[in-house]
Amino acid sequence: MQLETGQQAPPAGVARSTVQERPLADRRQVERWRQIIILVILTIGAITMIVPFEWMLATSLSRSANSAMPRIPTLWPADPSFFNYKISITSLPIATYYLNSLIVTSSATLGLLLFSSMAGYAFAKGRFPGKSALFVLLLTTLMIPFEMRMVPMYLEIRDMHLDDNLLALILPFVAGGFGTFLMRQYISSIPDDLIDAARMDGASEFTIYWAIILPLCGPVLAALTVISALWRWNDVLWPLLVINNNKLYTVTLGLAVEGRSQGTLTGIVLANTALAILPIVVLYVFLQRFIVRGIMMSGLKG
């Protein structure tokens, strides 16, 4: 068969493959543009987050920022120096603040990891009456704002004579609904056959928890570590309520209260801010690859 132009028609198989390739090429083009749009949106979001942080660092390194703030924020100081950091370190007992924050943050975080993982294992793999009702009751605590629990917590701490004590900053936060929920969701993804085999071999529940469950929970434990450390290190309201002795001030509380003695010098204030958030930034850099994986894996099972 010939076409009107005198050319011979292409074989049926070639025409069919050409028709199939066109939608495939169109899908690839759409996917390419989709990836470009996502990349542009993520880039804009990253710049939005990074630029204020960079401006803070640049201003903290500028001595002239204490006398006059530039109208247009600069990303590199015109007169770079560590003068503001020297003033912050020498005028405040920053080492004491760091030590107190380290004790509080590490103790509260370790306690949260221990008790949340144990409770999460019980809710995920345990068999006891009322488990579902108790878990729902635990989840309701996540809906209660901290400001509503703050006064009863303070009264309990006062009755226990723990006010003006670092234990007041640790004990209320060694367990919580969010940590238990996160651990329970992750542990639910661990196969039951693994646990049943250990039980048949005569392993106790604590042995199963310690030797089998915990080693498999590395990503979610890392994610919970960063979240808890971030909460405890940056907390100001609760320490301000229960701590009056300035020797027990944490970094954020000390810089917020005692830092006012330095006036409103912008460069020094931002140097204080940089010193306060530095440990959390370092912790996040080392554990960032575990955070997303731990949270994503926690949603595999309900």
GUSE-367384 format. One line per 5 residues: number of its first residue (from 1); their letters; for each residue x, y, z of N, C-alpha, C. Coordinates in steps of 0.05 Angstrom, whole numbers. Last residue first. Example, Ala and Ser with C-alpha at 12.3 -4.5 7.8 and 13.67 -1.06 7.14 Angstrom:
<zases>
2 = SA = 257:-45:142:273:-21:143:258:1:157; 264:-114:156:246:-90:156:264:-66:156
</zases>
This chain:
<zases>
302 = GKLGS = 4:34:1244:-12:49:1262:-17:34:1288; 68:35:1213:46:20:1223:31:38:1243; 102:75:1193:96:52:1177:72:36:1186; 120:119:1221:93:120:1210:86:96:1193; 172:114:1233:153:113:1256:125:113:1246
297 = MMIGR = 201:123:1188:196:95:1195:176:93:1217; 202:180:1191:187:167:1170:181:138:1176; 234:187:1236:207:197:1237:190:184:1215; 283:163:1219:269:154:1243:240:162:1244; 296:193:1173:291:164:1171:276:154:1195
292 = VIFRQ = 304:244:1194:282:239:1175:275:210:1173; 349:231:1229:324:244:1239:301:238:1220; 396:211:1211:378:193:1225:351:204:1230; 424:253:1189:416:231:1171:398:211:1184; 435:287:1232:414:294:1214:405:271:1196
287 = LFVYL = 474:282:1272:452:263:1272:430:268:1251; 512:322:1264:521:295:1267:498:274:1265; 480:368:1261:498:361:1238:506:332:1240; 457:370:1312:440:364:1288:457:356:1264; 500:383:1344:486:357:1348:470:350:1323
282 = VVIPL = 512:434:1324:532:413:1321:519:385:1324; 465:460:1340:472:459:1311:492:436:1307; 469:456:1395:447:443:1381:453:440:1351; 515:487:1406:515:458:1411:493:444:1397; 498:541:1387:520:526:1375:519:496:1381
277 = IALAT = 461:572:1413:450:552:1395:472:535:1383; 491:606:1446:469:590:1458:461:567:1439; 525:634:1413:537:616:1433:515:597:1444; 487:664:1385:503:644:1371:516:624:1390; 469:697:1427:450:678:1413:466:657:1399
272 = NALVI = 514:727:1439:502:709:1459:484:689:1446; 518:754:1390:540:735:1398:530:716:1420; 473:785:1393:473:763:1373:496:744:1378; 489:819:1435:465:802:1438:465:779:1418; 533:843:1412:537:826:1435:513:808:1439
267 = GTLTG = 508:872:1370:529:853:1364:534:833:1387; 472:906:1398:462:886:1379:484:864:1374; 463:923:1462:483:923:1441:479:900:1422; 430:936:1505:418:927:1480:438:929:1457; 463:911:1564:448:931:1549:436:919:1524
262 = QSRGE = 485:874:1596:502:884:1574:488:905:1557; 446:856:1628:465:875:1640:484:887:1619; 419:818:1600:408:845:1599:427:866:1611; 442:770:1611:451:784:1587:440:812:1585; 415:749:1653:440:763:1659:450:779:1635
257 = VALGL = 370:729:1621:367:745:1646:392:762:1651; 388:704:1574:364:720:1573:361:739:1597; 432:676:1591:436:697:1570:411:715:1569; 407:641:1628:428:660:1636:432:682:1617; 371:613:1595:361:629:1617:382:650:1626
252 = TVTYL = 407:587:1560:386:605:1549:375:623:1571; 440:559:1597:451:578:1577:430:598:1568; 413:559:1664:421:546:1639:431:567:1620; 431:575:1731:420:583:1705:430:565:1683; 452:567:1780:439:544:1768:426:551:1741
247 = KNNNI = 470:615:1798:490:595:1793:479:569:1780; 424:644:1808:437:649:1783:460:629:1777; 367:616:1834:396:619:1839:410:622:1812; 317:605:1815:322:632:1824:352:637:1828; 276:564:1777:304:570:1784:307:599:1791
242 = VLLPW = 224:560:1759:232:543:1782:260:549:1792; 215:596:1717:195:593:1738:206:579:1763; 257:592:1683:252:618:1695:233:616:1718; 251:539:1665:273:546:1683:269:573:1697; 203:548:1633:203:531:1657:226:537:1675
237 = LVDNW = 221:586:1593:199:591:1610:199:575:1636; 264:565:1564:269:588:1580:246:591:1601; 295:514:1526:274:522:1544:282:545:1562; 335:496:1494:324:522:1487:302:531:1506; 347:445:1515:368:465:1514:356:493:1509
232 = RWLAS = 298:417:1511:310:423:1537:331:445:1536; 289:415:1455:269:425:1474:282:434:1500; 336:392:1435:327:418:1426:308:431:1445; 335:343:1460:357:361:1466:349:390:1458; 289:321:1436:289:326:1464:311:346:1472
227 = IVTLA = 306:319:1382:282:333:1389:282:340:1419; 352:286:1385:354:314:1375:330:330:1384; 329:239:1405:351:252:1419:353:281:1411; 293:224:1366:283:232:1392:304:247:1408; 331:209:1326:311:231:1321:300:242:1348
222 = ALVPG = 357:167:1352:372:191:1344:353:214:1339; 314:132:1357:327:142:1381:343:167:1375; 304:121:1304:283:136:1319:295:146:1345; 353:94:1288:343:119:1275:323:135:1292; 357:49:1326:376:70:1324:366:96:1311
217 = CLPLI = 328:4:1339:314:29:1341:333:53:1339; 354:-44:1344:340:-39:1319:327:-11:1318; 374:-44:1396:393:-42:1373:380:-36:1347; 323:-48:1425:339:-23:1425:359:-22:1402; 306:-103:1414:290:-79:1406:308:-54:1404
212 = IAWYI = 348:-137:1433:336:-140:1406:323:-114:1397; 366:-126:1484:385:-139:1465:374:-140:1437; 324:-101:1513:351:-90:1513:369:-101:1491; 277:-131:1502:277:-102:1499:306:-92:1496; 294:-182:1515:285:-177:1488:286:-147:1482
207 = TFESA = 306:-174:1569:327:-182:1551:320:-177:1522; 255:-162:1588:275:-141:1589:299:-148:1571; 229:-210:1580:220:-187:1565:241:-165:1566; 277:-264:1572:258:-248:1587:250:-224:1571; 283:-321:1530:292:-294:1536:270:-279:1552
202 = GDMRA = 270:-372:1512:271:-368:1541:281:-340:1549; 260:-381:1460:287:-389:1469:291:-383:1499; 211:-359:1455:212:-388:1454:240:-397:1464; 226:-305:1454:211:-315:1476:212:-346:1478; 252:-303:1404:267:-298:1428:253:-308:1453
197 = ADILD = 208:-313:1371:230:-332:1371:247:-329:1396; 177:-268:1380:167:-294:1388:189:-315:1389; 210:-229:1357:206:-228:1386:195:-255:1396; 208:-244:1304:234:-241:1317:231:-242:1347; 154:-242:1292:167:-268:1292:194:-266:1306
192 = DPISS = 140:-189:1289:133:-204:1314:148:-230:1315; 185:-141:1262:169:-165:1259:164:-179:1285; 175:-72:1274:193:-95:1278:176:-121:1277; 136:-33:1274:146:-42:1248:165:-66:1250; 129:-19:1327:108:-35:1314:117:-46:1287
187 = IYQRM = 171:15:1337:174:-13:1346:152:-31:1334; 149:63:1316:172:50:1304:175:21:1311; 106:73:1350:101:70:1321:125:57:1307; 132:76:1400:112:55:1395:107:51:1365; 163:122:1394:176:96:1397:156:73:1391
182 = LFTGF = 123:161:1389:143:158:1368:156:130:1370; 96:155:1438:82:151:1413:101:146:1390; 136:169:1474:124:142:1475:110:136:1449; 146:222:1460:167:203:1457:156:174:1457; 95:245:1472:105:246:1445:127:224:1441
177 = GGAVF = 86:237:1527:69:224:1508:81:223:1480; 144:225:1569:125:242:1555:109:226:1534; 197:231:1617:176:215:1603:156:234:1590; 229:269:1637:242:243:1631:222:224:1619; 210:318:1654:212:313:1625:226:287:1618
172 = PLILA = 210:327:1708:184:329:1694:186:321:1664; 267:320:1721:247:300:1727:221:303:1712; 295:369:1704:300:342:1692:276:324:1696; 288:414:1732:289:417:1703:291:390:1689; 291:397:1783:266:409:1775:265:412:1745
167 = LLNDD = 344:384:1789:325:362:1785:298:372:1777; 369:432:1800:370:423:1772:351:399:1767; 331:475:1841:347:451:1839:347:442:1810; 291:510:1855:319:519:1857:338:495:1857; 248:459:1881:251:485:1868:279:495:1874
162 = LHMDR = 239:414:1909:259:412:1888:262:438:1873; 200:400:1947:224:416:1955:247:414:1935; 154:379:1932:176:360:1934:202:374:1942; 123:425:1927:117:407:1949:139:386:1953; 148:445:1880:150:459:1905:145:441:1929
157 = IELYM = 131:407:1843:160:411:1847:164:426:1874; 75:415:1845:87:389:1853:117:392:1859; 72:468:1827:63:462:1854:74:435:1864; 91:461:1775:106:478:1793:98:472:1822; 50:430:1753:77:419:1755:94:435:1775
152 = PVMRM = 6:466:1756:6:441:1772:34:429:1775; 29:505:1719:23:512:1747:21:487:1764; 34:477:1669:57:489:1682:52:494:1712; -7:459:1640:5:440:1659:26:453:1676; -19:501:1607:-40:492:1625:-29:472:1646
147 = EFPIM = 28:507:1578:20:529:1596:-2:521:1615; 29:462:1545:47:463:1569:38:485:1588; -36:439:1525:-13:457:1523:3:457:1549; -56:376:1509:-57:395:1531:-33:413:1529; -50:337:1471:-68:359:1464:-69:381:1486
142 = LTTLL = -21:297:1493:-8:314:1473:-24:338:1465; -56:269:1524:-38:288:1538:-23:306:1518; -80:235:1489:-95:259:1496:-77:279:1511; -45:191:1488:-45:210:1465:-60:236:1472; -60:165:1534:-34:177:1532:-33:198:1510
137 = LVFLA = -110:146:1519:-108:165:1541:-81:180:1541; -94:111:1479:-110:134:1472:-109:155:1493; -68:74:1513:-53:88:1492:-68:113:1483; -110:55:1544:-88:70:1557:-71:86:1537; -140:29:1505:-151:52:1519:-129:69:1533
132 = SKGPF = -104:-11:1489:-113:9:1470:-124:34:1484; -98:-41:1537:-75:-29:1524:-84:-6:1505; -135:-69:1568:-137:-40:1567:-114:-26:1553; -92:-123:1588:-119:-112:1585:-118:-81:1585; -35:-138:1546:-46:-133:1572:-73:-119:1569
127 = RGKAF = 21:-151:1513:-7:-161:1514:-17:-158:1542; 68:-111:1475:57:-123:1499:29:-132:1496; 85:-84:1430:87:-113:1430:75:-127:1455; 72:-29:1438:74:-40:1411:72:-71:1412; 71:-18:1493:47:-12:1477:48:-25:1449
122 = AYGAM = 123:-34:1506:100:-46:1520:74:-42:1503; 154:-1:1474:156:-30:1471:131:-44:1483; 141:49:1497:135:43:1469:135:13:1463; 163:43:1548:134:45:1545:125:39:1516; 217:40:1533:205:18:1548:175:19:1545
117 = SSFLL = 224:88:1506:228:63:1491:216:40:1506; 213:124:1547:196:124:1523:199:98:1508; 253:113:1584:225:108:1591:207:108:1567; 301:125:1553:297:100:1567:267:95:1572; 293:177:1531:299:154:1513:293:127:1527
112 = LGLTA = 286:206:1578:265:205:1559:269:181:1540; 337:200:1602:313:190:1615:290:187:1596; 368:227:1564:372:198:1569:348:186:1583; 345:278:1568:344:264:1543:348:234:1547; 357:293:1621:329:292:1612:326:276:1587
107 = SSTVI = 414:291:1619:399:275:1638:370:271:1629; 427:329:1578:435:301:1575:419:283:1594; 403:376:1599:396:366:1572:403:336:1570; 428:383:1649:399:382:1647:391:368:1621; 483:385:1636:472:366:1656:442:361:1652
102 = LSNLY = 484:427:1599:493:400:1591:482:379:1610; 467:470:1630:451:461:1607:458:433:1598; 510:472:1667:483:467:1676:465:457:1653; 552:483:1630:553:459:1647:525:452:1657; 537:533:1610:539:510:1592:539:484:1608
97 = YTAIP = 539:564:1656:514:561:1642:515:536:1624; 594:561:1667:575:550:1686:548:545:1673; 614:588:1622:621:560:1627:602:546:1646; 594:640:1628:583:623:1606:590:594:1610; 586:684:1667:597:657:1673:586:637:1653
92 = LSTIS = 602:744:1629:582:725:1640:595:698:1646; 645:772:1609:626:786:1627:605:768:1639; 673:737:1576:686:748:1599:667:761:1619; 637:723:1535:649:702:1551:661:713:1577; 621:773:1513:601:754:1523:613:734:1542
87 = IKYNF = 670:795:1497:654:808:1517:634:789:1530; 684:757:1458:702:761:1481:687:774:1504; 644:765:1421:645:740:1434:663:742:1459; 657:817:1404:631:812:1417:631:786:1432; 708:809:1380:705:826:1403:679:820:1418
82 = FSPDA = 727:781:1337:714:766:1358:710:782:1383; 714:813:1273:730:809:1297:713:792:1317; 708:848:1213:705:823:1227:725:821:1250; 679:897:1189:702:897:1208:702:871:1225; 637:884:1158:657:902:1147:682:902:1164
77 = PWLTP = 613:817:1154:618:841:1169:640:858:1156; 567:793:1108:595:792:1116:602:818:1130; 516:803:1096:522:775:1101:551:771:1107; 477:857:1122:500:847:1107:506:819:1115; 416:892:1118:432:871:1131:454:861:1112
72 = IRPMA = 414:961:1114:411:937:1098:428:915:1110; 427:993:1157:400:992:1148:394:968:1130; 467:968:1210:464:976:1182:435:973:1173; 465:997:1275:458:974:1258:456:983:1229; 515:1024:1313:495:1030:1293:490:1005:1275
67 = SNASR = 543:1001:1356:537:1030:1355:516:1037:1336; 548:947:1347:539:956:1373:532:985:1374; 570:940:1297:541:936:1300:531:944:1327; 625:944:1300:610:969:1295:580:965:1297; 640:892:1304:642:909:1328:626:934:1324
62 = SLSTA = 614:834:1280:618:862:1273:618:878:1299; 597:783:1290:626:787:1285:633:816:1279; 543:787:1292:557:781:1317:587:784:1314; 532:795:1238:529:818:1256:543:812:1283; 542:743:1218:557:766:1208:556:789:1227
57 = LMWEF = 504:713:1246:532:707:1250:549:731:1241; 456:737:1226:462:736:1255:492:732:1260; 461:725:1172:461:753:1181:467:755:1211; 455:669:1174:481:681:1165:483:710:1173; 402:668:1191:423:656:1207:450:667:1200
52 = PVIMT = 375:692:1148:375:705:1175:396:693:1193; 392:653:1106:400:682:1105:398:695:1133; 368:603:1116:396:607:1120:404:636:1122; 312:606:1104:322:598:1130:351:605:1136; 311:624:1052:296:638:1072:305:631:1100
47 = IAGIT = 341:585:1027:352:612:1029:338:628:1050; 305:542:1031:331:540:1044:344:568:1047; 262:561:1000:258:555:1029:285:554:1044; 287:563:950:277:588:962:273:584:992; 298:508:944:320:528:945:311:554:958
42 = LIVLI = 247:487:942:265:479:964:288:499:967; 230:510:894:216:516:919:233:509:943; 267:488:857:265:518:861:252:524:887; 256:433:862:282:443:869:282:474:874; 203:432:843:209:425:871:235:436:880
37 = IIQRW = 213:448:790:196:465:807:201:458:836; 244:404:772:255:431:772:240:450:790; 209:362:777:233:362:794:245:390:795; 172:378:738:163:375:766:187:376:785; 202:375:692:193:401:701:184:401:730
32 = REVQR = 209:319:692:232:336:693:224:364:703; 156:301:687:171:295:711:195:312:714; 145:321:635:129:330:658:144:325:684; 182:290:606:184:319:606:169:331:629; 163:239:616:190:246:625:193:276:626
27 = RDALP = 113:243:591:115:238:620:142:245:631; 130:249:538:115:270:551:116:267:581; 154:200:529:171:224:528:156:247:541; 108:168:533:131:164:551:149:188:552; 76:186:490:67:191:518:90:187:538
22 = REQVT = 114:169:448:107:197:452:96:202:480; 119:114:447:142:129:457:134:158:463; 72:96:425:77:90:453:99:107:464; 77:113:372:55:123:388:59:118:418; 121:82:357:123:111:357:101:124:374
17 = SRAVG = 100:31:360:121:38:379:124:68:380; 64:33:317:54:29:344:75:37:365; 98:40:273:78:61:280:68:58:308; 125:-8:275:140:17:279:121:39:286; 84:-46:266:99:-46:291:114:-21:296
12 = APPAQ = 68:-33:213:49:-29:236:64:-29:262; 115:4:172:103:-21:183:86:-15:208; 94:63:136:112:49:155:99:24:165; 77:65:66:69:67:95:88:52:112; 117:95:16:106:70:27:100:74:56
7 = QGTEL = 99:152:-22:117:138:-3:102:114:9; 65:180:-52:81:161:-66:99:145:-48; 29:212:-29:55:224:-37:73:205:-52; -11:177:-15:-16:195:-37:10:208:-47; 22:114:1:9:139:8:5:155:-17
2 = QM = 11:45:-16:26:69:-18:9:93:-10; 17:-24:0:0:0:0:18:25:0
</zases>
